[in-house]
Amino acid sequence: QVQLTESGGGLVQPGGSLRLSCAASGNTPRISRMAWYRQTPGNQRELVARITNGGNIVYGASVQGRFTISRDNANNMVYLQMNSLKPEDTAVYYCAASRLFSGNMDYWGKGTLVSVSS
């Protein structure tokens, strides 16, 4: 099994920055893709950013150019640098990971709340 633990959420003013971290533990050699998703009440989880073992990256349209995902494979970490934050970025942010050869996100963290408000 794989455990994912997010950290770094909090309250920030519009235009500010925040950096989220996700630590993977357990059977980490099984991990392939890692990603950040977010969810607001009453809505489905949406992809924020995804990164493969090889560093290929996909961003959600609403965060393109403002957020940066990165990954430290040696230490089983994934990060999300969020700049130029907007109130509509307020959500619970989840770290996710997929097993090798899996088409799904198989492992999920418990989430960390990001609130953007003045």
N, C-alpha and C positions, 0 to 999 in steps of 0.2 A: 504493500500500500504506500501511498504518497500523501503527506500532509503539507498543506499550504497555509502560511501565516502571513497576513497583510499587516502593515504598519504605515504610519505617516499621515493618516487622515486628520481632519480638523476643520476649524473655521478660518476662512481667509476672505479678504475684501476683493471685490471685483477688480480685475487687472493684476491681481497678485499671482504668486506661484506656490506650488506645493509639490513635494516629491513623495511618491508612494513606493514602498518596498514590499517584496514578497519573498519569503524564504521557503524553499522546498526541503522537506526532510523525508526520511524513509527510503523507499526503494527508488531513488532518484535516477539510476541508469535507465529506468523505464520511460522517462519523460522525453517527449519529442517537442511539440509546440507548447509555448506558454503565451498567456494572453491576459489582458485586463478587460473586464466587462463592467457595466454599470447598470443600475436599476433604480427607478423612482417608483413611488407608490402607484399601483394601478397599471403599471406598464411592464412590458417584457424586458428582460435583460438585453442590452445592446452591446455589440462589440465596440470597444474603444480602440484597442490595438492588439496585434498578434505578432509574435516573432518565432521563427523556427530555430532549430539547432544551428543552422548555417547562417543565421542572421537575416533571412528574408523577412520583411516587415510589411504589414498591412495596417492601415489606419481607418477608423470610421470617418465618414465624410465631415462630421460636425467638429472633429478635433484636429483634422489635418492642418499642419502648419503651426499648431499651438502645443501639441503634446508630443513627447518623444519616449518611445519604449526602448529599453536596453536590457541586456542580459549578461550575466556573469556565470558562464557554464561551470567554471572551476569551483565556484562557491554556491552553486544552485540557487542563484538569486535572479529576480527580474525586477526592473524598476519602471516607474512611469513618472517622467518629469512633466508637470503640467504648468504651462505659462499662460499669461493673458486670460486668466480664469473669468468665466461669466456666471451669472446666477443660474443659468440653465445647465451648468455643469454640476450643480448640486445633485448628489446621488450617493447611494452605497456602491462602492467600487469593490469588485471581486477579482481575485487572482484565480486563474484557471490553467490547467495543464492537460495535455493529451498523452496517452500511451503511444509507444511506437506503433506505427501502422494503423492507428485508430483514426477514424474520421470525425470523432466527437471530442469534446472536452470532457475528460473522464474524472478529473479531480478539481475540487473547488475549495477555496478558502471561505471563511465565515463573513468576510467583508469588512470594509472600513468606510466610515461616513465622511464624505467631503461636503462641506457647506460653504457656499460662496454668497456672502451677504455683506452689506454695509451697515 
